[in-house]
């Protein structure tokens, strides 16, 4: 029987377990797959294929075994997985192609040792960049898009986004009651390194008065004036939502700590505090910053993410069955399709400022249909 390996990489989010479940169910089902596959779960993303000893005789696939990185997944086990958040397989930000420590040959040897016909990688740009490079080396790989930032090129949706928007909406709803009670301004910092989709959609859903995104550098004085004008109109409080990658005009992004991860990214964080200080200085109003951080990744997946995870998982197995590897499952213009992994790399799906963002009011457009 042929085998498919599956892993989750990068930051966790709701919907990952559902995608894994439907890969397993589709691969095992003779009615879905002309030739059923075994599915081998790989622990902790690409780390599992780096840490596994390629020279060691494989233990039985009944569990993760002595090595702790590989396990056969079956439908009976994964049946309830789609109801839970996070990733049952674990995850990491391991980069096998890190120029300072290239371990890609170990990954390839472990894939060969496991007898994998293909590898399905669920992740964002970093995880899928590894899949693309392995594809170039002759390893059949298929990608499933996952990122709450929704910044992956080649798809209109990535697993986890809608649940994260729901979390932002719910948390801002909670903040609104205390903001109104104390006549405060709250600045809510969301994730979003390069793209402002999460801040914009979450902010609009929650009714935020000001939304700041990476695609448009903001003027602190303009933000302060908007808040002051709102207070003068008699409104006791305001909510500001800011993406972690947003920055002041002429400034730089705010970093939480110095250093880079294995994929060369800085750790962002702190722009919420910066904006809160600026508002307080300009308006004299009591202003507090709240960082949602990993709350946006937590919890159970919403109904939409459960459906998308299901369909993406099925599509991924379909691609393997059809020999269409080196591709990422995609949802474009309302239909499921796939795009070459190479077309995803080095590109970002950003907010279309002209179409979606009001640069005067720092919020979503109020003209949607052409006049």
N, C-alpha and C positions, 0 to 999 in steps of 0.2 A: 504494500500500500504506500502511496506517495504521502509525503509529509509537508505541512506548511508550518513555519515558525511564526510566532506573533509576539510583538513587544510594544510597550508604551514608553515614550521618552519625553524628556523635558518636564515642564510644570504639569502637575495633575489638574484635573477638572472633572466635573460631572459629565457622564456619557461615555467615558472610556470603557467601563466594564460592559456596557451594553453593546459596544462595537465588538469587543472580544467575544461576547456571548454569541452574537449572530455570525461571526466568522466561524466559530466552532459548529453551530447548528447547521449552517449552510454547507460547510465542508464535509460533515458527516452524513448528511441526508442524501440517500441515493436518488431521491426525487429531485433534489436541487443540483447535485453534482453527479454527472454521468459516471465519474470515477471518484468514489468517496476518498477523502484525505484524512489522515491523522493530523491533529493540530498540537504542536509543541509550544507551550507557554515559556517564554524567556524572561527570567526575573530581572528587574531593574534596568530595563532598556538595553542600550548597547553595552552597558557594563557587564551584563550577563555573558555576552559573547566575547568580551575582553578577558574576564576573570576565569571563565571555564578553561580547564586544562585540555588543550587539543590533543595531547598525547595519551590521555587517560582513557581507559575502557569505560564506555558509558554504563552507568547503573540503570536499573529498570526505570521506566518512565512513570511508575505509579505515583511518585511524589517528586519533590524537587531534589531528592537524593542527597548523597554525601556532599556533592559540589554545591548544591543549593540553588542552581541557576536554571534548570530545565525540568519541565514536567508536562506529561501528556494531559491535555484538557479534553473533557468529554461533556456531552450535552447535559447529562444528569447533574454534573457539578456546577456548571455555569448557568443553569436555568434561572436562579434568582438574581444573578449578578446585575442585571440592568436596573435594579431598584436602588442600588447603592452608588455613592459618589466615590471619588478617588480612583485608584487603580489597584485591583487585586494582584496584579503582576508586579507592582512596584515600578519605580521609575528612577532615572538619574539624568544628569547632564553630561554624561561621558561622551567624549569625542574621539573615536578611534583614529581619526585622521589628524589629530592635533600635531602640528609640525614639530613641537617640542618633544613629543612622545608618540610616534606613529605606531599604533597597534592593530592596524587594519589587517595584516596578514594573520594575526591570531583570530580575528573575527571570521575571516574567510575559512580558515582551517576548522574552526568550530562548526561553522555552517555545513561544511563537508562531512565532518565527523557525525553530526546529527542527521545527515542524509536528507536535508531540507530541499524540497523541490522549489520553494519560494519563501521569501520572508515578507510578512506584512508588518509595516512599521506605522504606528499611530503617533503622530506628533506634529510639531510646528516646523518652522523653517530649518532649525538646527538638526532635529531628528531626521527630517526628510532629506537634508543635504547629505547625510551619511548614506541613506538609501540610494540616492542618486549616484554617489561615487562608487558604491558597491555594484550598482547596475552597470556602470562603465567597465568594471572589472569582470563582468560576466555573471554576477550573482543576480538571479531574478528577484526583483523587489517590487512591492506595491505599497503606495502610501495612502493613509487615511488622514485627512486634515483635522488637526486639533489645535486650537488656541483661542483663549477667551478674548484676545486682542482682535481677532478676526482680520489679521493683516496678511494672511497668506494669499499670494497671487494665484490666479487660476481657478478660484472657487468663490462663490458668493456666500458660502457658509462654512464654518468650522465648528466641530463639536465643542460644546461648553459655553459658547457665546451667549445664547439666549438665557441660560440659567444664571450666568453672571450678571446679565442685565436685570433679571428678576431680583437678585440679591441686592444690587445697588438701589433699586426701587424700594425694596422692603426696608433697607437700612435708613435711607433718606426719610421714608415715612415715619420711622421711629424718631429720628433726629428732629423732625419738624415739630413734634409736640413739645419737646424741651426748648427748641429754639423760640417758638412762639411764647411759651411760658415766661422765658427770661429775656425776651427781646434781644436775642443774640443773632449774630451772623455765624453760620457754620460753613467751613470750607472742607469739602469731602474729596480726598485724593483717591483716585482709582488707578488701576493698572492701565497700560497703554504706552509702550515705549516709543513707537514710531507713529502709530495710528490712533486716532481719537474715536473710533467707532464705539468702544465700550463707554467712554465718558459721555459721548453725544447721545447715544441711544438710551443709556441709563439715566442721564440727566434729564432728557426730554420726558421719559416715562415717569420720572419722579417729580417733574414740575420744577426743576432747578431754575433759578433766575439767571444765573450766569454759568456758562460752560466753556472751559478753556481746553483746547486740544493742541497736539503737537504740530498739526498742519498749518497753524496760524499763530505766529508770535503775538502775544498780547501786550497791551500798554497798561501798566499798573494804574496810572492815573485815570484811564478810561474805565477800568474796573471799579475803582473807588467812586467815581462820579455816578456810575450806574447804581451802585448800592446806596449812595447818599440820596439820590433822586427818589429811589423807591421808598426809603425811610421817610422822606419829606412828604410823600404821597399818603402817608398814614399806615403803611404796612410795617408791622412790628419786627419782622425777621426776614432773613434772606438765606437761601441755600446756594452755594457755589460748588460746582463739580469741576475738578481739574484732573486731567490725565497726568500720570507721573512724568511723561516725556514732554509736557508743555513747558514753554519757557518765555521769559519776557523778551520783547524786541531788543536786539542788541546784546542779549545775555546768552548764557549757556544752560544746558540741562543741569538739574540739581542731582548730585550723586550722594547716596547714603554711605558708601564706603569706597575706598580706593582699591583698585585691582580689577582684574578681568577674569571671567570664567573660562572654561575650556574652549568655548566658541568665540572668545574675544569680546564679550559684552561687559559693560560696566553695570554696577548695581545702582539703579535709580531710586530716588525717594527723597522727600523733603520739600518738594515744590508747594505742597499744601500749606506747610508752616510759613513758607516764604510769602505766599499770597495772603494768608491770614494776617501776618505782620503788616504787610502793605496796606490792606484794607483798614486795619485798626489805626495806622498812622495817618492815613488820608481822611478818614471819616470820624475818628474818635469813638467809633462804636465797638462794643465788646465782640470780639471775633475769636472763634475757636477752630482748630483744625482737627479733622478726624481722618485717619488713614485706614481704609477698608482692607488693604493688603490681602492676605490669603483667605479672608472670608469670601472673597469673590470666587475662589476656586472650590470652596467647600460645599458640603450638603448634597442632597439627592438631586439627580437631574430632573429638570422640568419635562413636561410632556413632549414639547417640541424636540428637545435634545434626545429623548428616548427614541423618538421616531427617526431622527436623522442618524443616530448611532446605528440603529437597526439597518437602515437602508444602505449606509456607507459600508457596514460590515458585509452585507450580502453582495454589494457591488465589488468589493475587494476580492472576494472569492471568485466571482464571475470573471474578473480580469485574469486571475491565475488560471482558471479553467480554460480560458480562451488564448492563453499564451501571450496576453497583452501586459507584460511586466515592464518595469522601468516607467511606470505611470502612477499618477495620483488620482484617486477617486475625487470627483468634483460635483458640485451642484451649481449649475450656471443657467441663468435666465429661466429658472423654474423647472429644470430637468436634470436628471442624473446623467453624468458622463464621466470622462476621464481626460487628463492632460499629461503630457510628458513631465516627468519629475524635473528634467533640466529646465523647463520653462518656469518652474516655481522658484528656482534659486536666484538669489540676488535681486529679487523684485518684491515690492510691497503693495498691498491693496490699501490705499489711504482714503481718508474722507475726501470726497469731491467738494472742496470748499465752495466753489461757484454755485453748485447745485444744492448743497445741503446745509451750508453754514452761513449765518448772518454775522459778518465781520464788524458790524456796527454795534449790535446788541450782544454779541458773544453768546449766541444760542442757535438753535435750529432755525432754518428758514421758515418764514410765515407765509411765503408764497410758494405753493407746491405746484399747482396747475398753471400753465402759461396764461397770462392775461391778454 
